[in-house]
């Protein structure tokens, strides 16, 4: 499963990350917050949630709006032990 991190600049493309790198970051720290781009499908993020909850982790996801347009949002994901 490949997901896209949130953009840091409006003109750039989002950077891709695979599940192994996300899992390595979660194992390194007890609590990790990731920001994912709006181009990710909600279904993929729910699969990510199922994956980490099956491993006994707590998973919280929310949409963060940063502008007035309906397309100005990103997903905030907080994974903790």
VENLINSUL-V35015 format. One line per field, one symbol per residue. phi: phi as a letter, one per 20 degrees, with the letter a starting at -180 (. if undefined). Layout:
phi = ???
This chain:
phi = .dcdfffebfeeefeebdffffffffffdfccddddffffffffffffffffffeneecccbedecbeffeebbddcddbf
